[in-house]
Amino acid sequence: MEFNSLHWDLVQTSANRCLQPFQWKDDAPLAGTNYYRIRMQEAGADTRYSQVLLLQTNAREVTSLQPTALTKGGMLMASFADNGNGLLLISDAAGKLLYSRNLQQGVQTFSLPIQTAGVYFYRIQNAQGQTKANGKLVVQ
């Protein structure tokens, strides 16, 4: 995955799979205008891009953390929809807090400093302490 000003989801496939049509669904499109294209990269070949597709949505903004599976020291993208500040909390299976980060409204990307592989649990809460999103986070 790449995180710059754009967010890429990696869909790996074999050469045989490329001969077949495939589908991908954005389960959490951002409110407003979303642009989509496919970046095709073959072993030993140049990178090519599909035409750009536009999706206009009036969906409300959501609070989320992506991806939920990453490598040690990998990049995370947090989206916080509430006005004001939020807080990301990451704990181990025993409930011990391992990481916290203040969040502002909007999307922010950052490196996760957890260097031990395992299953962790995240919670994003607003300034009033209300949970807005939670789930599992797998570090490989």
N, C-alpha and C positions, 0 to 999 in steps of 0.2 A: 504494500500500500504506500501511496505517496501522500504527504500532507504539505501543501504549500498554500497558495491561494485557492487551489482546487483540491477536491477530495476524490481519490480514485479507489474503487473497489476492485480487487484483483479476482478475476475468474480464470482459474487455470484449467486447461483442457489439453487433450492430446490431439495429434494431427487428424486422427479419425473423427474425433468429435467436431472438429471445425467444418467437416463436410455436412453436418446436420444443423438445422436451425436450433437456436437456443433462446431462452427467455431469461430476463433478469427483472426483478421488481424492486423498486425503491420503496421500502416499507415506511420511511419517514421523510417524505419530501419537505423541504423548507417552504414556508409561506412565500408566495410571490413567484418569481421566474426561476425555473431550473433548466439548466442545459445539460444534455447528455450526449456522449459520443463514446465509441469503442476505440481503444488503443490496441492495435494488433502488433504483436512483436514475436517474430519467429526466430528460432535459434540461428545465429549467423546471418540474419537478414536485417534490413532496415525496419524502422517502426513506421506503421501506417495508421491513419485515423479514418474512422467512418464519418459520414456527414453528421452535423450537429442537429440534434432534435431538441425542440423547445417544449417545456411543459409549464403552463401557467396554472397556479393553484391558489386557492384562497384558504388553504388549510391553516389552522392555527399553529403557531410555533409550539414545539414540544421541547421538554427537557429530556436530554438523553446523554449517554456516554457510548462512544464507538471507537474502535471495535471492542468487542467483549472477549476476544482471543488475540493475544499479541505475544511477541517475543520479549525477553528480558530487555529493559531499557527502551521498549518500543514507544511509539507516539500514540497519544489518545486525543480524541476530539470530544469536548464537552459542549453541549448546547444547553443554555439556561434561558428559559422563556419568561420567567417572572421579572417584574421591575425590581430594581435594587440588586443587592448582592445575594449570592448563594454560597453553599459550602459543599465540596465533594469530600466524602469520607470513605476510605478504603480500609477494611479490616480483614484479618485472617479468619479461619474457621472457628477459632476459639473466641472471636469477638474482640481481639486486641487491635486497637487502632494502629495502623502502620503508616498511613499517609493521609494528609488533609490538604486541601487547596481551596482558597477563596475563588469564587466564580463571579463574573459580571454578566449582565444580560447580553445575550448573543452567543457566538461560537468562538471558542478558543482551543488552540492545540498546544500540547505540551508533552514532554517526555516523562514517562513513569519511572521513578527511580527504584522500583522494586526489582531486585536482582535474583530473587529466588523463585524457581518454577513452582507453581501451585495454583490452587483455586482460592480466589479472594472474593469478597463481597463489597459492593459499593452502594452508597446512598448519596443522593443529591438532595439537599434540603434548602428551603428558602430562609430568609432572615428571621422568620418567626419559628423556625425549627420544624416546619411541616415537610414531610418527605414528598418530593416531587418525582423522583425516579429511583429505582433500586434494582439490583440484579447481581449476577455472578460475573466475575472477571477471571479469565484463565490466562496465566502467564506461563509461556513455554520456554 
